[in-house]
Structure formats: structure tokens, C-alpha cells
Amino acid sequence: MVSKVDLEKLGFKKHQATTIIRQAKLKLVNSGVAYYNNKRVGIVPRKIVEEIIGVPLESEE
């Protein structure tokens, strides 16, 4: 799971990180996952973020 803060730590600016999370949530809602149709949910699956930015994220482990 990825949050806005995680994206900022990777070098994205605050607005870019927010936009990526917003796009990921919209993509999930459109695919039928109603849980993400909530403004208080701020984390999304890593796979969706990777699809949006087009680059695999490094694991933190």
C-alpha cells in the first residue's frame, strides 16, 4: 500500500503525490472497488500506482 507521504519520500512534489493517489482511487472505483470512493481513504495498492507512473516502485523491505 502506498500513501501520499510515501510518494513524497520518493521525490514527487506534494501536489503530484496527491494527484497520483486521486487517480489511483478513481481507477479503483471505476473497476468496482467501492471502498475507495471515500475522501478519507489515503492509501492505495502499490500495483495501481506503478501502472499510473509507469515505473516499478522499490520495496521498502
N, C-alpha and C positions, 0 to 999 in steps of 0.2 A: 504494500500500500504506500502511496506517495501523497504528501501534503504540499501545500504552497511553500512552507518553510524548507522542506527537502529540496524543492526546485530552486529556491533562492540560494541554498548552500551549494548547489551545482553550478551557480553562476548566472541564473536567469534573474532579470530585474523583477521587482515586486509586481508590477502590472502584467508582465509577461507570464509570471508564475500563476497569477490569478486567472488570466485568460486561458491558460492551458488546463487548469483544473475545471474551469467553467465548460470548456469544450468537451472535456472527458465526461463530465456529468451529463451533458446534453446527449452525447453519443450513447451513453449507457441507458438513459431514459428512453431514447428512440429505439433502442434494441429490446426494450421491455422490462428493464430493471427499475421499477417504480421507487425503490428505496432512495435512489439518488435524486429524486425530484423534491429535494428539501434543501433550503438555503443553509441549514446548519451543518450539513454533511460537508466536511472539508478534505476528506481523503478519498482517493480513487485508486483502482488497481494499477499496478506498475505497467502491465501489458498495454493498457489503453493509452497511457502517457507515452510509451515507446512508439505506438502507432502514430500518435499525433506529431511528435517531434521528429520521428524517423530515425532515431538513434537509440540503440540499446543502452539502458542505464546500468551503471556499475552497481553490483550488490554491495551492501554495507557490511557484510559479514567478514 
